[in-house]
Amino acid sequence: MSSPLALAPTAAPSSQALNSEPELPIPLISLQPLLTHSPSTLETAKSLLSAFRTSGFLYLTEFSSIIPPSLLASVFEQSARFFARPQTQKDGLAWTTARSNRGYVCMGREKVSQGMSKADVAKEREHGGEDLKESFEIGREFEEGHENRWPDKMDVEGAEFKLTMLGFFERCKEVHAVLMRGIALGMGLDAGFFEDYVTMGDNTLRLLHYPPVAPGGFEGGKRVRAGAHSDYGSVTLLFQDQRGGLQVERPEGWVDVQPIQGSIVVNAGDLLARWSNDLIRSTKHRVVEPPLKGREVEDGHPARYSVAYFCNPDFDKRIEALPGTWEGEKGGKKYEGVNSGAYLVQRLSATY
């Protein structure tokens, strides 16, 4: 089941504002009906598709049967401890290539962008500087030639980190599969239509740390924690703390995606938009200066932590417009078919 929620324009969060602004309805959708074959399963699937067709975003709730709160809390705790390690330890696990897309990414290494080439992204770096963030990327385990870069040999804490993140990766992979079943049902396809596309789990778990920013450090909006971009894959699961700063682009401007306790922010990516022949919307978003509260006016912004799980079709799959999205009066296919892995590598390569 779902209930409508409207995103407020850029302003301090309030429950009244959340429910009084009609510009960008972001539904809260429960995962539970998609886990069963209940009368509400199809209704929920249609709500899921409707959210992806309109705003491209939704809040997913009631997912604790797959991802318990204790596991999520552990992920955030261990992520913060990892980023608190000495810089030399983190640099020893550095990210190397877009194809591997694993390891530590230091401040200034990546500039997320809509650019399709390094030249495009370089122009954005010149205008707005580097993104104010560091990250750690985790791919599926045991992919030959593309091993994860774990801190498990450093100490006991590093070994615990590895076990926790591997378990979390698999839980998120399960949520991805459930969402793809829901999308299939919402589009009038067989519930198992996407199963062969998500078998391997060629996804990326990204831990994100946005360090504290001193007063004036955002330079009046010129600097951002993550530049404007759409995600590259099929869907993204975003787990965020309560700091805020995530915004979505609309024709009338940027609006806040306010943190809601006990929810996952889910958005559609570029490959899913191509797959659906633009029936589904991949919406640009960014992470900017959040509203200041209390002492923060003098002290500046505290750190922000989030965890993103980027869901993709398996890298060996070819993505063509789905049945029912292009035939007859629908106007034909808007995009040529692409290989999932090659497309994702192209997009990632431009940002590093």
Disulfide bonds with the S-S distance in Angstrom:
none
